[in-house]
Amino acid sequence: MSTFSGKAVLITGAGTGIGYALCQAFASAGATVALNEIDPALCQRAAQQINGTLGVELVHPYAARIMIDAHIPGRIILMSSVTGIQAHVNLSVYGITKAGIRMMAKTIALEVGKYGITANAISPGATLTERTLQDDPNFERNWASVTPNGRVGYVEDIVAAALYLASPEARHVTGQTLVVDGGWTLQSPLPPELPDLPAYSSQLR
Ligand SMILES: NC(=O)c1ccc[n+]([C@@H]2O[C@H](COP(=O)([O-])OP(=O)(O)OC[C@H]3O[C@@H](n4cnc5c(N)ncnc54)[C@H](O)[C@@H]3O)[C@@H](O)[C@H]2O)c1
């Protein structure tokens, strides 16, 4: 696969987890990948593992500035979260920033569209990474039990969404947030006792 041959990709939080999986995927697809990572040791390890990558410092507004000044059409993909959609106890600051990122994608999209740049966000649901497994050894089982698709998310699920948003096929998609959560945000809690479901629903069971 060389869909991104000749393209340059900057990944933030590139040392591990979803960021690292994105580096691997874009490098495999032929892109030149630059890693941005706050932990130098992790960055070094990731770069060595992926081979031939370069660590740089950038957040998205400067990325957009550089892209505009250099007349580089391209894609900005921000990482939001389902925690920016549904509220969680003790996660107010995280939730506020993740909700803000969804609006940020819309605003950036308006600002940079005329330069041939799209800006979108991805909202992962519970996704298995080294960190989430460390936080909860039963992460896969616990989140599978509350996810309509019946399984936890894997980094490959987020990578697939990012590859799409970065692809030529997504050139007219901008300002959107792609929720990749196996349906976890689709439903709110229901009362335990409900009248019978309509017939069309029971036929599906
Ligand atoms: N894993 C999940 O279940 C999940 C769910 C929803 C959203 N997300 C979002 O996806 C993104 C990646 O999550 P993850 O689970 O892969 O996280 P992770 O903790 O496994 O990896 C994050 C990486 O980013 C680096 N980092 C932290 N602050 C940084 C900074 N200021 N500059 C550069 N690098 C920095 C860390 O050192 C680490 O290597 C995050 O934005 C997270 O909020 C993850």
The ligand as a Tripos MOL2 file, in Angstrom:
@<TRIPOS>MOLECULE
LIG
   44    48     1     0     0
SMALL
NO_CHARGES

@<TRIPOS>ATOM
      1 N1         -7.3870    4.8500   24.4500 N.am      1 LIG1
      2 C1         -8.6210    5.2440   24.6220 C.2       1 LIG1
      3 O1         -9.4940    4.5140   25.1470 O.2       1 LIG1
      4 C2         -9.0650    6.6260   24.1420 C.ar      1 LIG1
      5 C3        -10.4360    6.9160   24.1350 C.ar      1 LIG1
      6 C4        -10.8430    8.1690   23.7010 C.ar      1 LIG1
      7 C5         -9.9100    9.1180   23.2790 C.ar      1 LIG1
      8 N2         -8.5860    8.8040   23.3060 N.ar      1 LIG1
      9 C6         -7.6490    9.8480   22.8860 C.3       1 LIG1
     10 O2         -6.7330    9.3420   21.9230 O.3       1 LIG1
     11 C7         -5.4570    9.9660   22.1020 C.3       1 LIG1
     12 C8         -4.4010    8.8980   22.3090 C.3       1 LIG1
     13 O3         -4.8100    8.0600   23.3870 O.3       1 LIG1
     14 P1         -3.9200    6.8000   23.8100 P.3       1 LIG1
     15 O4         -4.8280    5.9090   24.5780 O.co2     1 LIG1
     16 O5         -3.1930    6.2830   22.6350 O.co2     1 LIG1
     17 O6         -2.9360    7.5090   24.8490 O.3       1 LIG1
     18 P2         -1.5140    7.0020   25.4000 P.3       1 LIG1
     19 O7         -1.4410    7.5340   26.7890 O.co2     1 LIG1
     20 O8         -1.3370    5.5400   25.1570 O.co2     1 LIG1
     21 O9         -0.4790    7.7790   24.4530 O.3       1 LIG1
     22 C9         -0.4110    9.1770   24.4880 C.3       1 LIG1
     23 C10         0.9850    9.5960   24.0640 C.3       1 LIG1
     24 O10         1.0280   11.0260   23.9740 O.3       1 LIG1
     25 C11         2.1930   11.5100   24.6370 C.3       1 LIG1
     26 N3          1.9250   12.8790   25.0680 N.ar      1 LIG1
     27 C12         1.2440   13.3040   26.1470 C.ar      1 LIG1
     28 N4          1.2000   14.6480   26.1890 N.ar      1 LIG1
     29 C13         1.8760   15.0900   25.1020 C.ar      1 LIG1
     30 C14         2.2030   16.3700   24.5910 C.ar      1 LIG1
     31 N5          1.8180   17.4850   25.2210 N.pl3     1 LIG1
     32 N6          2.9130   16.4510   23.4570 N.ar      1 LIG1
     33 C15         3.3080   15.3450   22.8020 C.ar      1 LIG1
     34 N7          3.0460   14.0800   23.2260 N.ar      1 LIG1
     35 C16         2.3330   13.9610   24.3790 C.ar      1 LIG1
     36 C17         2.4060   10.5180   25.7740 C.3       1 LIG1
     37 O11         3.7340   10.5390   26.2720 O.3       1 LIG1
     38 C18         2.0640    9.1810   25.0900 C.3       1 LIG1
     39 O12         3.1570    8.6360   24.3990 O.3       1 LIG1
     40 C19        -5.6030   10.9140   23.3020 C.3       1 LIG1
     41 O13        -5.8910   12.2170   22.8070 O.3       1 LIG1
     42 C20        -6.8020   10.3540   24.0440 C.3       1 LIG1
     43 O14        -7.4740   11.3490   24.7810 O.3       1 LIG1
     44 C21        -8.1360    7.5740   23.7270 C.ar      1 LIG1
@<TRIPOS>BOND
     1     1     2 1
     2     2     3 2
     3     2     4 1
     4     4     5 ar
     5     4    44 ar
     6     5     6 ar
     7     6     7 ar
     8     7     8 ar
     9     8     9 1
    10     8    44 ar
    11     9    10 1
    12     9    42 1
    13    10    11 1
    14    11    12 1
    15    11    40 1
    16    12    13 1
    17    13    14 1
    18    14    15 2
    19    14    16 1
    20    14    17 1
    21    17    18 1
    22    18    19 2
    23    18    20 1
    24    18    21 1
    25    21    22 1
    26    22    23 1
    27    23    24 1
    28    23    38 1
    29    24    25 1
    30    25    26 1
    31    25    36 1
    32    26    27 ar
    33    26    35 ar
    34    27    28 ar
    35    28    29 ar
    36    29    30 ar
    37    29    35 ar
    38    30    31 1
    39    30    32 ar
    40    32    33 ar
    41    33    34 ar
    42    34    35 ar
    43    36    37 1
    44    36    38 1
    45    38    39 1
    46    40    41 1
    47    40    42 1
    48    42    43 1
@<TRIPOS>SUBSTRUCTURE
     1 LIG1         1 GROUP 0 **** ****
